[in-house]
Amino acid sequence: MRACLALREESDEHLARITHKKEGIGWVWTVPGPYGRALARSPRAYERHATCQNAFRKFIALLAATPDPVPERTGGVSDDAAGVRVPGQ
């Protein structure tokens, strides 16, 4: 979840590295990280270079449109729901 949030916050700055796969037919996009490791990559190879570029643009658009995550709940029951009376209230 944190990686997705980090990608989303920096989505305006990301550039794709589009390369042709050696072990098969197709183009793949990769978002390189600060140390050369991929932060994100295409889930599949694309037959055309232009299709690969469009897929990356769609990925960035969907990433930017992703709503903020809802804070995680602890799974506990609040004092009000448990019927606990708080002194002074």
Secondary structure, DSSP 4 states (H G I P E B T S, - for coil): -HHHHHHHHTTTT---EEEE-TTSS-EEEEEE-TTS-EEEE-SS-BSSHHHHHHHHHHHHHHHHHPPPPPPPP-S---TTTTTPPPTT-
